[in-house]
Amino acid sequence: MDQRQEQLIAVIEVLGRDGLVRQVQRITRWPASIGRSPACDVVLDDVHLAAEHAQVQWDEQGVANLLLMPSLNGGWMGERRLKAGDAAALGGMSNFQLGASHLRWRSNAEPLAPELPLQQHQQRAAKVAAAWVPALLLLWLGLLWFDRWSELNPGSPWVDYSSAVLGPLVVLLGWAGLWSLVTQLFQHRFPFVTHLRRALIAVTALHLIGISLPVLAFAMSWPRLLVLDAMVFPAGLAALLWWHASLVWPRARPWLALAALSGLATLTVLTVARRQEQQYWFGPPYLSTLPPPAFRLVEPKSPQALIDALRPLEAELARQANKDNDASGTEAGGEE
């Protein structure tokens, strides 16, 4: 005789890899069975599950417990491995895994989060799409145009600006589209505007920093400030990759941050190894261009100060010159 009692007890939510709910199944009687069999109360399409993989039962205190039935793959409750015959308390809300399926138990006694006003979300999204993205795009394209203008001669035709402006624009749109396709693959949505906005924020900030740091170093006579200029781009690229990836895999943000930091550290080590024979590990070896003298805020050093600073090198240069002369004389004597 079936002893099951019909009542609304809870729901079991099937979670996707992104942690979002993909399916909700109501539990209206107990004990409730979970598995691949159509006879189960919660039917899951997962080849890694047994016909009846687990049951939800209630103990004498009225606490829901997850009981594992005989299976090959068992399950997990947090970090605890569950196998056939093991039981775990579910409480008001619990996440667990059966086979390859990520599930969440939510009792009808568990309080719900407050309802969010939909109109505000729509207004905020519309505001971002209508204002921030076009404004950032225009600012970034303006910076690209300014860079190209500073390189060309006065009166150059407009077509000379097209490759410097349109080329990066196409790359940026393709970058945002690629990340949107990845998001579509894992989360079944295509947030192109969100990825484009994040990419625009990053490239615009990096561009502004790339312009301001050399000017500030020149104005204040802080040449070693250019070390930051060499480190900002790889750090900004690592942060942008993490920002995009965290939108695709929000539950893996700590691991994504660790991967981004590891990549940044590896790139830093390779940069130092490649430039270990130079005077400085970071920063440009020389300045190919200088800002206008009007940007200078500190008193320039006199030529005599430069000569005095180089005077300690005089003896070393003389010794090296004598060494080279002696070597040339020895080679000449050998040839005779």
TORBARO-485180 format. One record per residue: x negated, y, z of N, C-alpha, C, CB in turn. Coordinates in steps of 0.001 Angstrom, whole numbers, plus 500000, padded with zeros to 6 digits. Glycine has a CB too. Layout:
<kezas>
XYZXYZXYZXYZ ...
</kezas>
This chain:
<kezas>
499152498801500000500000500000500000499117501248500000500959500007501234 499431502185499120498615503403498998498894504316500181498905504144497656 497821504600500960497943505423502154497641506896501878497017504903503231 497485507266500635497086508639500320498248509592500586496619508751498847 497882510768501082498876511787501400498747512941500412498709512290502860 499862513324499823499878514414498858499887515755499584501097514297497924 498869516577499335498821517922499885497725518700499174498580517894501418 497836520020499176496801520865498591495676521021499606497375522257498168 494523520510499284493428520453500248492294521402499871492899519030500356 491834521283498647490649522035498249490525521980496733489366521473498934 489454522576496232489104522462494818487640522048494727489362523808494052 487333521353493658485944521033493331485619521752492029485710519471493207 484605522616492076484217523416490922482994522791490267483932524882491331 483064522642488954481936522132488177481109523328487728482419521275486946 479830523360488112478957524499487850478067524231486644478101524814489079 477817525271485879476863525170484786475444525362485277477181526185483710 474494525304484346473089525475484726472790526877485219472191525151483558 473651527829484872473467529199485328474142529467486662473992530156484297 474797528449487252475479528623488524476898529131488399474711529550489373 477374529393487180478735529861486980479699528684486900478829530713485713 480934528924487268481945527865487294482405527571485868483154528269488190 482325526302485476482762525868484155484122525172484187481730524944483555 484455524575485314485694523819485413486117523766486877485527522385484827 487411523806487132487957523724488483488966522585488526488615525074488914 488801521665489484489725520552489657490294520603491069489022519188489389 491607520526491157492314520614492440492324519256493134493760521119492233 492129519281494439492239518084495265493559518174496016491020517944496256 494486517259495699495817517304496301496131516071497138496860517457495224 495183515131497231495420513949498060494083513414498535496210512855497279 494127512587499539492902512044500089493094510583500453492454512848501308 492024509796500421490676510186499950490676510464498461489649509086500269 489802511384498013489706511779496608488452511173496007489695513325496456 488597510536494871487469509871494216486910510759493106487898508497493644 485598510653492893484886511440491885484082510477491028483958512523492544 484197510583489720483444509715488826483849509894487387483618508283489223 483438508919486544483754508984485113485058508295484758482641508370484316 485535507451485647486739506684485348487962507599485290486948505582486397 488871507365484314490118508147484278490984507956485514490918507779483055 490719506909486278491500506680487490491062507548488654491413505243487886 489945508235488527489443509084489608490273510359489709487954509430489384 490255510951490879490935512232491080490179513377490416491101512515492570 488857513302490420488015514286489738487216513537488677487063515047490748 487555513766487413486926513063486296485867513979485685487987512632485222 484631513484485622483515514261485102482936513570483874482430514454486181 482623514366482880482014513844481653480498513879481814482464514669480396 479963512892482491478533512826482798478103511369482735478217513447484204 477256511034481759476841509637481578475966509142482726476093509480480262 475522510054483586474681509662484720475510509349485960473678510764485037 476824509297485817477713508968486922478265507564486759478856509980487016 478532506919487895479212505628487887480705505856487659478964504855489219 481438504754487446482884504874487242483532505571488432483521503486487024 483223505131489639483610505828490858482327506107491628484639504987491717 481872507330491544480550507680492048480577508078493522479969508808491226 481640508756493949481720509230495332483169509403495723480949510557495514 483384509532497028484707509811497577484607510943498590485315508546498230 485677511729498672485802512730499717486804512192500735486253514124499138 486339512029501963487169511469503027487207512420504210486644510088503465 488185512237505077488304513055506278488085512185507510489687513751506338 487294512712508464487072511957509692488164512292510705485669512261510278 488013511771511902489046511973512919489159513424513363488764511103514116 488085514206513202488128515624513580488661516506512443486730516097513992 489028515894511342489548516654510221488488517331509383490488517665510711 487254516845509425486154517407508647485985516590507373484832517429509472 485876517267506239485683516590504965484247516066504869485998517544503784 484101514833504381482797514201504218482698513624502809482574513093505288 481528513758502228481236513179500927480570511830501137480337514121500078 481184510768500645480676509408500796480236508901499436481748508469501420 478977508486499321478433507992498058478787506524497877476905508187498006 479290506204496699479592504833496320478387504239495595480862504769495428 478375502916495347477241502305494638477034502919493251477457500794494506 475802503348492979475470503954491688473961503897491499475987505428491600 473525504215490279472092504222489990471428505526490416471858503990488509 472115506637490259471485507947490427471822508651491735471873508823489299 472847508213492465473140508817493755473457510291493633471983508622494693 472979511078494597473261512506494578472355513272495521474704512758494936 472652514561495663471877515458496508472834516382497252470853516277495667 472502516651498477473175517688499267472088518654499721473976517076500506 471906519728498963470771520609499211469483519878498878470758521097500678 468571519787499838467316519055499655467405517605500128466199519760500393 468556517201500592468731515852501121469173514904500017469751515846502268 468437513827499867468767512812498865469855511907499419467510511984498467 470869511629498591471971510772498987471990509528498111473312511523498897 472180508377498742472297507128498003473549506408498472471035506238498191 473818505257497880475051504530498174475185504283499671475088503198497410 476353504615500209476629504424501624476352505643502478475836503291502132 475619506634501961475333507847502728476548508777502713474087508574502159 476681509537503782477776510495503906477204511840504328478845510001504925 477848512918503880477406514272504208478647515138504420476486514865503079 478619515965505465479744516847505767479796517976504741479629517420507206 481002518317504296481194519357503293481547520708503905482275518943502330 482298520724504997482661521983505623483620522782504760481426522799505910 483563524113504921484459524971504160484036525150502724484558526298504807 482705525261502496482179525407501139480794524780501096482130526910500702 480540523919500113479254523237500003478945522982498539479256521910500801 477690523160498194477200522781496871476509521430496973476230523860496297 476770520569495998476116519266495980475974518818494538476912518220496812 475206517753494345474939517236493004475213515746492973473484517527492575 475929515317491954476175513902491691475672513604490291477697513537491842 474739512660490170474133512420488871473464513680488361475174511929487871 473884514143487182473361515398486638474365516537486769472979515216485176 475460516324487493476527517321487627476351518117488909477910516646487608 476370519439488785476309520333489942477736520750490299475407521589489648 478103520502491540479473520704491983479504521584493225480153519359492262 480679522185493451480881522977494660482253522645495241480755524505494361 482226522276496518483459522005497262483915523289497924483251520879498322 485186523635497735485733524841498347487085524518498953485854525991497313 487134524535500277488363524203500990489349525353500899488068523868502458 490666525010501004491667526071500997491639526897502280493048525478500799 490920526401503300490765527172504532489615528168504459490550526240505698 488766528060503421487633528973503271488135530343502823486600528411502256 487778531430503531488258532767503133487691533180501785487882533812504193 488513533838500994488111534297499674487420535658499760489328534374498744 486530535891498833485908537210498730486945538223498258484692537179497761 486789539493498615487764540509498194487847540597496672487394541882498778 489032540872496204489239541046494765488541542320494293490754541097494428 487866542223493148487167543374492595488056544084491589485844542947491938 488089545409491611488915546150490650488345546038489247489022547626491055 489115545481488345488661545250486981488453546546486222489647544383486247 489265547562486477489186548802485723487840549493485926490321549733486125 487306549467487146486021550106487399484906549397486644485718550123488897 484983548065486594483955547328485857484007547689484375484134545804486046 485207547781483825485318548125482421484810549534482164486756547991481956 485125550464483051484666551833482861483148551921482956485310552755483890 482556551190483924481110551228484055480424550624482835480679550497485313 480947549508482344480357548893481156480488549807479940481021547541480871 481640550450479797481836551364478674480905552568478783483297551828478609 480680553042479995479800554191480193478367553846479827479871554679481639 477925552668480225476568552238479883476417552098478383476227550913480572 477419551474477740477339551251476294477420552557475521478451550315475840 478214553525476023478453554753475279477417555845475549479815555272475605 476714555776476666475814556870477030474366556422477177476275557504478316 474117555450478058472742555104478371471991554533477175472713554121479502 472602553572476486471888552925475386471591553903474246472700551746474859 472551554664473733472207555628472681471209556692473140473461556304472183 471348557159474393470414558179474877468992557630474970470863558703476247 468862556429475513467536555818475595466964555548474215467596554523476392 467820555107473304467352554817471953466849556077471270468466554181471125 467572557173471403467138558435470800465838558933471428468230559498470949 465713558796472746464486559225473419463294558415472937464631559093474939 463460557108472833462357556251472398461970556537470949462735554777472557 462964556676470075462666556997468679461998558366468574463953556965467831 462395559312469433461726560602469448460263560498469849462440561535470381 459970559636470802458573559432471195457768558802470063458494558549472447 458363557849469357457682557248468205457422558296467127458518556085467627 458418559139466869458234560197465872457138561163466293459541560958465650 457073561515467573456046562437468063454649561830467896456301562790469545 454504560543468216453200559901468031452760559961466575453248558444468503 453706559676465677453359559705464253453071561127463799454490559101463408 453832562092464285453604563500463919452224563978464351454677564392464547 451766563531465517450452563955466012449312563343465207450299563583467478 449594562275464448448546561621463662448477562146462229448774560122463643 449579562670461697449639563077460298449273564545460126451028562819459734 448929564882458912448637566269458576449935567058458447447819566355457272 449903568349458678451114569168458509451648569083457082450825570634458870 452954569015456981453581568951455661453671567568455073452848569808454727 453390566542455828453480565179455309454932564833455014452876564168456310 455188564049453953456581563708453609457217562826454679456640562994452246 458551562869454725459276562136455761459085560636455644460747562464455697 458783560155454413458633558718454246457445558182455040458472558376452774 456490559051455383455347558613456177455737558282457612454273559680456173 456891558766458019457355558497459374458206557222459470458150559680459880 458657556723458328459642555637458356459091554365458974460129555344456958 457885553959458576457346552693459092457065552778460585456065552311458344 456633553951461070456311554097462490457554554141463362455494555346462711 458711554495462777459945554603463548460852553397463314460684555892463190 461072553049462046462000551969461734461423550592462047462392552036460279 460112550433461882459503549132462181459693548710463632458027549169461861 459277549527464608459530549169466009461011549015466337458930550208466914 461875549799465668463312549681465929463820548299465527464093550775465173 463395547822464365463809546484463920463290545417464871463307546206462491 462057545559465325461500544587466273462277544589467580460022544887466545 462624545776468067463362545858469334464750545236469212463484547319469785 465453545517468106466771544918467912466683543405467779467442545509466682 465653542919467093465469541474466992465136540841468329464382541157465998 464351541554469153464015541070470498465272540919471347463024542029471187 466118541959471352467360541893472122468291540815471572468068543254472112 468339540668470251469181539638469664468706538241470010469230539801468174 467384538040470038466854536722470394467204536345471827465341536693470207 467032537291472763467381537008474154468889536805474307466903538149475069 469676537493473497471125537292473552471499535901473069471848538349472715 470795535390472056471049534027471587470673533002472653470270533752470294 469569533246473366469187532349474459470255532362475555467813532756475043 470760533556475865471829533657476860473090532942476383472141535129477161 473393533065475097474543532364474534474387530857474677474727532737473063 473166530369474521472914528937474627473136528425476046471499528622474180 472731529204477046472786528726478425474020529203479178471557529165479161 474582530353478810475697530906479572476956531116478741475288532206480184 476886530823477444478057530931476574478605532354476525479143529978477042 477726533320476501478092534718476279476945535413475565478428535438477621 477224536532474912476254537203474044476083538650474505476707537149472550 475318538885475594475185540249476157474113541066475440474851540174477652 474351541373474157473348542090473368473061543471473940473806542217471924 474111544204474329473920545561474844473102545541476133475279546240475088 473342544556476997472594544474478262471118544225478003473164543361479160 470805543267477126469394542999476808468753544188476096469271541737475933 469499544840475221468946546008474531468656547126475520469911546501473442 469557547335476462469346548388477467468101548092478304470586548522478385 467927546854478725466739546522479524465462546698478720466829545086480044 465486546288477466464295546458476631463996547939476399464478545739475285 465027548753476190464813550191475977464248550858477219466120550872475576 464756550478478383464219551053479621462735550740479752464987550519480850 462361549496479454460967549082479614460054549781478607460847547566479461 460413549758477318459513550333476310459437551852476450459982549956474890 460542552491476825460498553945477013459623554319478205461914554503477205 459765553570479312458934553848480483457456553614480172459369552973481670 457136552522479481455741552248479128455194553318478191455614550864478477 456027553782477266455584554823476337455294556127477073456641555056475251 456174556509477973455964557740478737454728557645479616457185558048479594 454528556480480244453328556299481076452081556347480210453389554959481852 452152555713479016450996555721478116450629557113477641451267554844476925 451598558016477587451315559402477193450827560232478379452565560047476586 451457560044479537451181560922480671449870560596481377452309560845481656 449495559322481471448280558981482218447018559587481601448131557473482295 446769559463480276445567560110479726445583561628479902445429559775478247 446754562244479748446835563698479926446520564078481368448233564218479533 447062563320482325446788563611483733445316563372484068447681562752484639 444736562296483521443309562029483764442443563159483218442892560690483122 442793563683482050442040564796481469442243566079482266442454565015480013 443495566329482662443791567575483354443133567645484714445273567746483501 443071566539485443442540566521486800441121565982486870443432565702487686 440555565642485710439201565075485673439111563802486518438175566109486169 440050562914486293440084561607486964439949560509485911441406561426487789 438771560284485383438632559312484284439042557893484673437202559296483797 438854557523485936439182556160486327440683555946486443438512555822487637 441460557013486286442911556839486244443331556033485019443613558202486244 442474556025484007442776555259482805442732553753483052441805555626481703 442196553341484193442281551918484557443746551492484656441545551646485904 444573552372485244446004552064485325446624551968483948446733553119486147 446165552798483027446710552766481678446483551412481028446090553866480828 445339550784481312445047549473480732445832548353481400443567549182480831 446266548569482637446967547517483370448485547657483307446523547518484807 448969548846482935450410549082482950451117548241481893450708550564482725 450544548144480691451242547430479616451446545955479925450475547569478324 450392545183480296450661543774480621451588543601481816449364543057480895 451466544489482820452380544390483962453813544703483542451941545342485087 453992545712482695455332546038482207455912544933481341455302547331481425 455081544298480510455564543198479683455990542011480535454490542771478691 455206541685481571455585540590482472456888540901483196454471540324483492 457045542158483642458285542542484322459479542480483375458157543951484908 459290542869482115460386542820481147460795541382480859459985543523479847 459822540494480709460147539083480488460936538516481661458867538266480269 460515538865482889461257538389484065462664538972484076460515538763485370 462807540223483705464123540885483736465083540233482747463981542389483418 464569539935481542465407539241480566465749537825481045464699539184479200 464732537100481497464950535706481876465869535569483084463628535036482167 465815536549484007466689536487485180468153536653484805466294537552486187 468423537269483663469802537365483190470268536041482601469934538479482150 469337535274482050469680533978481467469782532913482553468639533566480413 468833532915483482468802531920484556468782532643485908467559530976484411 469905533191486361469906534009487588469508533232488833471271534608487800 469752531940488882469426531168490081467936530855490177470223529876490099 467200531053489107465769530721489084464892531969489165465432529937487816 465427533064489698464648534304489736463333534179490497465468535392490353 463280533524491668461973533405492342460938532654491505462143532700493678 461363531576490858460422530812490030460021531602488796461035529467489615 460947532346488227460609533172487074459625534270487458461872533784486468 459814534864488643458872535884489111457481535282489318459378536523490422 457438534068489867456145533403490058455474533126488721456323532093490838 456249532692487717455680532434486397455164533726485762456724531774485484 455911534820485906455470536103485349454189536588486025456576537160485501 454108536463487340452898536872488054451715535997487679453126536821489562 451957534704487483450868533796487076450346534170485690451355532321487081 451274534466484771450841534893483447450072536198483476452025535030482540 450528537143484312449823538415484438448433538217485024450624539384485303 448306537368486038446989537100486639446052536436485628447139536201487890 446581535507484833445751534850483813445269535849482778446530533725483126 446162536733482327445769537749481350444727538697481934446994538541480879 444845539034483210443870539915483851442499539263483917444335540292485255 442469537983484277441189537259484348440534537178482972441399535837484916 441322536907481932440772536837480580440243538199480128441837536333479598 440931539268480501440456540608480144439125540916480812441491541663480533 439013540577482081437755540811482801436635539966482212437921540499484299 436932538695481881435902537825481315435428538325479957436428536402481186 436333538905479180435962539395477855435144540676477934437205539630477016 435318541449479001434662542746479090433633542809480221435695543827479282 433123541654480655432221541653481800430872542294481490432010540244482280 430507542376480220429224542986479875429339544494479685428670542352478612 430547545036479755430719546477479610430615547163480973432075546796478947 430595548475480927430421549222482170431636549100483074430147550684481871 432818549076482465434047548998483239434872547817482747434854550316483136 435507547127483684436350545987483342437683546430482756436587545122484567 438191547568483196439473548061482718439302549479482209440542548001483831 440275549905481432440216551243480874439513551240479530439514552189481833 439730552280478716439089552343477400437597552591477523439727553433476547 436769552031476624435326552293476683434969553734476356434601551375475736 435839554416475611435611555828475303436965556442474952434571556009474123 437014557758474922438225558473474551438112558906473093438461559697475480 438974558345472253438922558703470835439526560074470570439642557657470005 440451560493471407441070561807471266441143562475472630442481561695470634 441157563801472615441267564567473849442460565510473744439959565358474133 443181565715474842444278566691474826443728568094474615445091566626476140 444592569049474297444135570442474128443496570971475409445314571352473718 442490571846475278441821572390476475442774573109477426440725573345476058 443904573602476917444848574305477787445432573385478857445974574909476956 445377572051478645445902571106479622444962570921480803446162569774478964 443748571454480702442763571248481757443133572098482973441334571596481256 443277571451484148443669572156485369442502572369486325444765571393486074 441402571677486149440232571824487023439110572468486228439778570446487609 438168573032486957437031573685486311436166572645485609436194574479487342 435826572876484338434956571917483644433537571966484200434938572201482132 432851570855484115431460570798484573430554571424483534431028569344484857 429511572058483989428563572721483089427665571682482421427707573761483860 427066572016481281426124571094480639424956570721481555425588571711479356 424517571654482395423417571364483300423807570275484299422988572634484038 425077570270484741425525569223485662425457567861484999426951569501486147 425782567792483702425684566524482979424228566085482864426315566648481580 423335567045482586421909566709482480421382566206483817421092567934482012 421759566858484904421312566420486225421862565032486568421742567435487292 423094564752486136423671563444486419422960562339485644425156563442486085 422418562682484457421739561690483634420247561591483947421931562018482175 419725562502484784418293562501485041417786561198485668417948563652485936 418569560538486564418069559260487105417841558203486040419034558723488127 418443558366484871418250557379483808416983557642482999419454557371482882 416341558800483232415180559156482410414057558152482554414676560537482776 413762557786483798412662556840484011412977555478483401412372556686485507 414213555005483533414588553709482979414523553721481460415986553319483440 414963554850480844414900554947479389413452555004478899415666556181478908 412591555712479636411178555767479252410539554382479359410413556777480137 410872553637480417410309552288480571410767551365479451410705551695481926 412037551477479073412554550646477996411916551017476666414069550775477906 411687552342476451411047552770475208409611552250475134411064554306475094 408836552320476242407469551791476243407462550293475984406779552095477575 408454549588476542408529548143476326408770547824474854409639547529477188 409657548607474230409926548390472806408703548726471967411125549230472349 407953549800472329406752550159471568405688549082471687406191551499472048 405532548529472908404545547456473090404919546227472273404422547080474577 406197545916472228406626544754471454406403544983469966408100544443471725 406648546208469481406406546510468061404921546425467732406943547909467707 404068546913468651402634546847468408402130545419468375401891547627469462 402641544560469205402217543156469230402605542456467947402826542426470429 403801542738467441404247542121466198403393542594465028405725542437465940 403032543899465037402199544424463949400811543793463956402080545946464058 400219543614465152398916542981465252398936541543464782398423543044466662 399993540852465067400097539456464634400161539320463140401302538810465241 400832540261462473400953540187461025399617540426460342401975541192460531 398763541323460932397449541565460324396583540334460441396751542765460980 
</kezas>
